[in-house]
Amino acid sequence: MSRLDVFQSMWAMEYRRPDGFELSLEEKITKIAQAGFVGVSFDIGYHSFETIEAAMPLLQAHHLDLVYNAFIKSTEQYEEVIAFVASQPIKPRFIALIGQIEPWDVNDVAAQTKQWMAISEREGIPTYAEIHRNCMTNDLLFTLQLMEKVPDLLMVADLSHTLVNQEYYLPLHELANQRISEFLTRAEAFHGRVATREQVQVPILFEQHKPWFELFKQWWLEGFQNWLVRHGKDSDDACVFLCELGPPVYAMTDSKGEELSDRWEEALLLRETAQTLWQQAMAGGE
């Protein structure tokens, strides 16, 4: 039966507090495992190859799976990344690729995307394109055109980026709903973060943010429903939902640099929320 596997971001395990306190790599991974997450994500281009290599024995000891987010500028760079990833003892579920090329000519971007996909296919490591600001998928409308040009391209839905970039207001107008729905037909994995039209990450339980939390829950449910249409409820496949609540400056802080909410507790709440929505999708959305 199809299932939802919830991962936790290693980037999100950073504090960046004014006092400089941080957990060690081992402490982070142990905390993630003890909390019951299925796996972790590393950000290639932010985390070094050396850090990822050091994490491998810890991930194996705790039986944690792995996904990557990769910030990539060229075919040659992705060749290097794939060679590294393939050399490691844990094969990732997929790589979420953030193509750091300008979204200008959709034919050029499509050609480059196909090259990246061919590299990953050769190594048997799935590559999906993440919708993300400041990269080739910066704009939702351009991204939808790219999806048309590359029909087998699957997406990672980090819709916090999309909401900020498009500055959609509540309630969403009909065309906005239509565009998001078009995107969600190809969403193969999901990033858990709640945004408003002005801020990419906000405390989930603040009263003023609850309407936005409800919007994201609607999007995630629709995305799960589409995923199940593609894969089937009786498949052995797993959908990945990554809790990705970043540290400051993603996380909002007060005048002293202290965070306004507990991101770890919010990650646990996001996991519970995603699991509830998944069960609704499995039951037919009722």
C-alpha positions as CSV (number, residue, x, y, z in Angstrom):
1,M,0.0,0.0,0.0
2,S,1.2,3.5,-0.8
3,R,2.6,5.4,2.1
4,L,3.8,8.8,3.2
5,D,7.4,9.1,4.5
6,V,8.2,12.2,6.5
7,F,11.8,13.5,6.5
8,Q,13.5,16.3,8.4
9,S,15.9,18.8,6.9
10,M,19.4,18.9,8.2
11,W,19.5,22.6,7.4
12,A,16.5,23.1,9.6
13,M,18.4,21.5,12.5
14,E,20.6,24.6,12.8
15,Y,19.8,27.2,15.5
16,R,21.9,30.3,14.5
17,R,21.1,31.7,17.9
18,P,22.8,34.9,19.2
19,D,24.7,32.8,21.7
20,G,26.2,30.6,19.0
21,F,24.9,27.3,20.4
22,E,24.6,24.5,17.9
23,L,24.1,20.7,18.1
24,S,26.8,18.4,16.7
25,L,26.1,16.4,13.6
26,E,25.7,13.3,15.7
27,E,23.3,15.0,18.0
28,K,21.2,16.3,15.1
29,I,20.9,12.9,13.5
30,T,20.1,11.2,16.8
31,K,17.4,13.7,17.6
32,I,15.8,13.2,14.2
33,A,15.9,9.4,14.5
34,Q,14.5,9.3,18.0
35,A,11.6,11.5,17.0
36,G,10.6,8.9,14.4
37,F,11.4,10.7,11.1
38,V,12.0,8.3,8.2
39,G,15.0,10.2,6.8
40,V,16.9,13.4,6.3
41,S,17.8,15.9,3.6
42,F,21.1,17.5,2.9
43,D,21.6,20.6,0.7
44,I,24.4,20.1,-1.8
45,G,25.9,23.5,-2.4
46,Y,25.3,24.4,1.3
47,H,26.5,21.2,3.0
48,S,29.9,20.1,2.0
49,F,30.7,16.7,0.6
50,E,32.9,16.1,3.7
51,T,29.9,16.8,6.0
52,I,27.7,14.4,4.1
53,E,30.4,11.7,4.1
54,A,30.7,12.1,7.9
55,A,27.0,11.7,8.3
56,M,26.8,8.4,6.4
57,P,27.7,6.1,9.3
58,L,25.4,7.9,11.6
59,L,22.5,7.6,9.1
60,Q,23.2,3.9,8.7
61,A,23.4,3.3,12.4
62,H,19.9,4.9,12.8
63,H,18.4,3.4,9.7
64,L,17.6,6.8,8.2
65,D,16.9,7.3,4.5
66,L,18.2,10.2,2.5
67,V,17.2,12.8,-0.1
68,Y,19.2,15.7,-1.5
69,N,18.5,19.3,-2.5
70,A,21.1,20.3,-5.1
71,F,21.9,23.8,-6.2
72,I,23.3,23.3,-9.7
73,K,24.6,25.7,-12.3
74,S,25.8,23.5,-15.2
75,T,25.9,20.0,-16.7
76,E,29.5,19.5,-15.6
77,Q,28.6,20.4,-12.0
78,Y,25.8,17.9,-11.9
79,E,28.2,15.2,-13.3
80,E,30.4,15.9,-10.3
81,V,27.4,15.8,-7.9
82,I,26.0,12.6,-9.3
83,A,29.4,10.9,-9.1
84,F,29.7,11.9,-5.4
85,V,26.1,10.8,-4.6
86,A,26.6,7.5,-6.4
87,S,29.8,6.8,-4.5
88,Q,28.1,7.0,-1.1
89,P,26.8,4.0,0.8
90,I,23.2,5.3,1.0
91,K,21.4,5.7,-2.3
92,P,19.0,8.7,-2.0
93,R,15.3,8.4,-2.8
94,F,15.8,11.4,-5.2
95,I,17.6,14.6,-5.8
96,A,15.6,17.8,-5.8
97,L,17.4,20.0,-8.3
98,I,17.4,23.7,-8.0
99,G,18.7,24.9,-11.4
100,Q,20.6,28.1,-10.9
101,I,20.2,29.3,-14.5
102,E,18.2,32.3,-15.6
103,P,14.5,31.5,-16.5
104,W,14.6,33.4,-19.8
105,D,14.2,31.1,-22.8
106,V,12.1,28.1,-22.0
107,N,13.6,26.0,-24.8
108,D,17.1,26.6,-23.5
109,V,16.0,25.8,-19.9
110,A,14.2,22.7,-21.1
111,A,17.3,21.4,-23.0
112,Q,19.5,21.9,-19.9
113,T,16.9,20.2,-17.7
114,K,16.8,17.2,-20.0
115,Q,20.6,17.0,-19.8
116,W,20.4,16.9,-16.0
117,M,17.7,14.3,-16.1
118,A,19.8,12.1,-18.5
119,I,22.7,12.2,-16.1
120,S,20.6,11.0,-13.2
121,E,18.9,8.4,-15.2
122,R,22.3,6.9,-16.2
123,E,23.1,6.5,-12.5
124,G,19.6,5.3,-11.6
125,I,19.0,8.2,-9.2
126,P,15.8,10.1,-9.8
127,T,16.0,13.8,-10.3
128,Y,13.0,16.1,-9.8
129,A,13.0,19.9,-10.3
130,E,12.2,21.9,-7.2
131,I,10.1,25.1,-7.5
132,H,12.3,27.6,-5.8
133,R,13.1,31.3,-6.0
134,N,16.2,32.7,-7.6
135,C,16.6,29.9,-10.1
136,M,15.0,28.5,-13.3
137,T,11.7,27.8,-11.5
138,N,11.5,31.2,-9.9
139,D,8.2,32.0,-11.6
140,L,5.2,29.7,-11.5
141,L,4.1,30.5,-15.0
142,F,7.5,29.9,-16.5
143,T,7.7,26.6,-14.5
144,L,4.4,25.5,-16.0
145,Q,5.8,26.2,-19.5
146,L,8.9,24.2,-18.6
147,M,6.7,21.3,-17.5
148,E,5.0,21.4,-20.9
149,K,8.3,21.2,-22.7
150,V,9.6,18.3,-20.5
151,P,6.5,16.1,-20.1
152,D,8.3,13.5,-18.0
153,L,9.7,16.1,-15.5
154,L,8.4,15.6,-12.0
155,M,8.4,18.4,-9.4
156,V,9.2,19.0,-5.8
157,A,6.5,21.2,-4.4
158,D,7.9,23.9,-2.1
159,L,5.0,26.1,-2.5
160,S,6.2,28.7,0.0
161,H,8.5,30.0,-2.7
162,T,5.6,30.1,-5.2
163,L,3.3,32.0,-2.9
164,V,5.9,34.7,-2.1
165,N,7.0,35.0,-5.8
166,Q,3.4,35.3,-7.1
167,E,2.2,37.3,-4.1
168,Y,-1.2,35.6,-4.2
169,Y,-3.7,37.1,-1.8
170,L,-6.6,35.4,0.1
171,P,-8.9,34.2,-1.1
172,L,-7.1,32.9,-4.1
173,H,-8.6,34.0,-7.4
174,E,-9.8,31.4,-9.9
175,L,-6.8,31.6,-12.2
176,A,-4.4,31.3,-9.2
177,N,-6.2,28.1,-8.1
178,Q,-6.0,26.8,-11.6
179,R,-2.3,27.4,-12.0
180,I,-1.5,25.8,-8.6
181,S,-3.6,22.8,-9.6
182,E,-1.7,22.5,-12.9
183,F,1.5,22.4,-11.0
184,L,0.3,19.9,-8.4
185,T,-0.5,17.3,-11.1
186,R,3.3,16.7,-11.3
187,A,4.3,17.1,-7.7
188,E,6.2,14.0,-6.7
189,A,7.5,15.2,-3.3
190,F,6.6,18.0,-0.9
191,H,8.4,20.5,1.3
192,G,6.7,21.4,4.5
193,R,6.7,25.2,5.3
194,V,4.0,27.8,5.6
195,A,4.4,31.2,4.0
196,T,2.3,34.3,3.5
197,R,2.3,36.4,0.4
198,E,5.0,38.5,1.9
199,Q,7.1,36.1,4.0
200,V,8.5,32.7,3.1
201,Q,8.3,31.2,6.5
202,V,6.0,32.1,9.4
203,P,5.1,30.6,12.8
204,I,2.4,28.2,12.0
205,L,0.2,28.6,15.1
206,F,0.1,32.4,15.3
207,E,-3.5,33.4,14.9
208,Q,-2.8,35.8,12.0
209,H,-1.1,33.0,10.0
210,K,-3.8,30.3,10.4
211,P,-5.6,31.2,7.1
212,W,-2.3,30.6,5.3
213,F,-1.8,27.3,7.1
214,E,-5.2,26.3,5.9
215,L,-4.3,27.2,2.4
216,F,-1.1,25.1,2.5
217,K,-3.1,22.2,3.9
218,Q,-5.5,22.4,0.9
219,W,-2.5,22.4,-1.4
220,W,-0.8,19.4,0.2
221,L,-4.1,17.4,0.2
222,E,-4.6,18.1,-3.5
223,G,-1.0,17.2,-4.2
224,F,-1.3,13.9,-2.3
225,Q,-4.5,13.1,-4.2
226,N,-2.7,13.7,-7.5
227,W,0.2,11.6,-6.3
228,L,-2.1,8.7,-5.5
229,V,-3.8,9.0,-9.0
230,R,-0.3,8.6,-10.6
231,H,1.0,5.8,-8.4
232,G,-2.2,4.1,-7.2
233,K,-3.2,3.5,-3.6
234,D,-2.1,-0.2,-3.8
235,S,1.4,0.5,-5.0
236,D,4.6,-0.1,-2.9
237,D,5.7,3.5,-3.6
238,A,6.3,6.2,-0.9
239,C,5.6,9.9,-1.2
240,V,8.2,12.0,0.6
241,F,7.1,15.0,2.7
242,L,10.1,17.0,4.0
243,C,9.8,19.3,7.0
244,E,12.0,22.2,6.0
245,L,11.7,25.0,8.5
246,G,14.9,27.0,8.0
247,P,16.9,28.8,10.7
248,P,17.2,32.6,10.7
249,V,17.0,34.5,8.4
250,Y,14.2,32.2,7.2
251,A,12.8,32.0,10.7
252,M,11.4,35.2,12.0
253,T,13.2,36.8,15.0
254,D,12.7,39.5,17.5
255,S,14.8,42.6,18.2
256,K,17.4,40.4,20.0
257,G,17.7,37.8,17.3
258,E,15.7,35.2,19.2
259,E,13.2,33.2,17.2
260,L,9.5,33.8,17.7
261,S,8.5,30.1,17.7
262,D,9.9,26.6,18.3
263,R,10.7,25.2,14.8
264,W,11.3,21.7,16.1
265,E,7.8,21.6,17.7
266,E,6.4,23.1,14.4
267,A,8.2,20.3,12.4
268,L,6.5,17.7,14.5
269,L,3.2,19.4,14.0
270,L,3.8,19.6,10.2
271,R,4.5,15.8,10.2
272,E,1.3,15.1,12.1
273,T,-0.6,17.4,9.7
274,A,0.8,15.8,6.6
275,Q,0.0,12.3,8.0
276,T,-3.6,13.3,8.6
277,L,-3.9,14.8,5.1
278,W,-2.4,11.6,3.6
279,Q,-5.0,9.5,5.4
280,Q,-7.7,11.8,4.0
281,A,-6.3,11.4,0.5
282,M,-6.1,7.6,0.9
283,A,-9.8,7.7,2.0
284,G,-10.8,9.7,-1.0
285,G,-10.4,13.1,0.5
286,E,-13.6,12.9,2.6
